[in-house]
Amino acid sequence: MVPVVFVHGIRLSSAAWTEQLNPSARAVDLPGHGTRRGERFTLAGAVDAVVDGIEEPALVVGHSLGGYVAIAAAARHPDRVAGLVVADSTYLPGRTLEAPFRIAHRLLMRLPDRGEGLSRRQFRSALPPKLAEAVIGGGIATEVISDVAMAFADFDVLAELATYPGPTWLINGSRDHFRRHERRFLDACADGRLIIVPKAGHYLPMARGEEFSRLVLDAARGLPSVKSGAPGGAAR
């Protein structure tokens, strides 16, 4: 079975994937997050972080921000990505999405603790207790929101997705607000499938970890094993 590389969402870290990690899987920290907190987030740097985490062609799994980064990595390095799982990342980025993120960033950064307490309460209410503490322990990088919004303001995600020739799984919670453009994402895929998980929200991979792990495992099992240095993914 091909290895799996996980890419976390905005403000989070590789700790978000604690329940999914095993000997054949690894998770990366994006610039400005986790062990790389304090670095400037750029899309190019984020793509490099993903590619650097791939030792041989892998199934790349991204959630939220990580889904957009995973798409960019697959489009720009298709030989390194044997398959792509995009979770809760099917809303077209742009100025209409950038504005609310910038507003949220300004409001949180005005708080005495820069939104740390609010974020901790959010994750403790949304996630299983053990995972919530792992996420909090990995750091909550609220300060990175502005850089992320800027990086994706002009990102043509559908064009990038359309260039990736390999198999793509779009997985959304039925209650996720980032589902809005999922059909357009599916249409852009060269080899795509859409999976909707009932009664799940935006934090599906973490809140429903076992269920999400099974979906990832099913995707990984459907991919041919590829030796290091050989081309990965499927042909158009």
Secondary structure as UniProt FT lines:
FT   STRAND          4..7
FT   TURN            10..11
FT   HELIX           14..17
FT   TURN            18..20
FT   TURN            23..24
FT   STRAND          25..28
FT   TURN            31..32
FT   HELIX           34..36
FT   TURN            37..38
FT   HELIX           43..52
FT   STRAND          58..63
FT   HELIX           65..76
FT   HELIX           78..80
FT   STRAND          81..87
FT   HELIX           95..110
FT   TURN            112..115
FT   HELIX           116..126
FT   HELIX           129..137
FT   HELIX           142..144
FT   HELIX           145..151
FT   TURN            152..154
FT   HELIX           157..163
FT   STRAND          167..173
FT   TURN            174..175
FT   HELIX           177..179
FT   TURN            180..181
FT   HELIX           182..188
FT   STRAND          191..197
FT   TURN            198..199
FT   TURN            202..203
FT   HELIX           204..207
FT   HELIX           209..221
FT   TURN            228..229
//
